[in-house]
Amino acid sequence: MPTPRVLVLRAPGTNCDFETAFAFDSCGARSERMHLFRLLEQPARLDEFQILCIPGGFSYGDDVGAGAIFGGQLEYRLGDALHRFLISDRLVLGICNGFQVLMRAGILPDGPENWPRRAATLPGATLTWNDNGRYTAKWVRMRTAGSSSVFLKGIDDIYLPMAHGEGKIAIRDEQVLARWHDRRQIALQYLPEDNPNGSIADIAGLCDPSGRVLGLMPHPERHIFSTQHPHWTRNRPTTDEGAGLKLFRNAVEYFG
């Protein structure tokens, strides 16, 4: 199987890049952690990679909204390079703050269809503050929603940790939600009793219509070993792997 190259793109405040690169490498990929400023100097370097991942953290301190500054730099300073990447047969993953970045940049929910977007284009959805108004960290149960996501192939349900303050999906009108349903873009949904933020339709993750771009709020890179499960001593796992590892393996095997 070919060894796909993964760009784990970080910015000031990113703090999950090492774990995310390790997760990809554990599945046979070859990852490179790169600071956004280096890519801004040489945008053509993006062409060297098959997978782009924006990991979790607090890029730019979330000072003007979670992921807003990072997303703006992708949209306005890397537009051409990212457009080439998005229209080719490659994958994009955004985890927690990375999901926020993809939404702020306009890469999700539509992927390359309407990107780079026109300045006058109004977003149909956003990620905003949790209903409880504060940062929340807990483990959550989710189910896949019959989406076309490459990353979620063979996954029916998954249990992962989440940790965020602005993870609530809010939409402009009901037509947005209907469109996501029709195009199989609702990738992950919290079980109703596990929805930690009040997200519309219990949405925890969205993909683009092609299934090659995925954003999710929970952290799969924090559950790649069974011993990371909060009840591992009680449940006595039959495998060393955590539930999140399959998501990274699916991405690597896509290029097999």
PyMOL commands that set and color helices and strands:
alter all, ss='L'
color gray80, all
select helices_A, chain A and resi 17-26+36-41+43-48+59-62+68-77+79-87+97-105+111-114+150-152+174-182+192-194+200-202+220-222+226-228+232-235+245-253
alter helices_A, ss='H'
color red, helices_A
select strands_A, chain A and resi 5-10+30-35+51-54+91-95+125-128+136-144+157-164+168-171+186-190+203-207+213-216
alter strands_A, ss='S'
color yellow, strands_A
deselect
rebuild
show_as cartoon
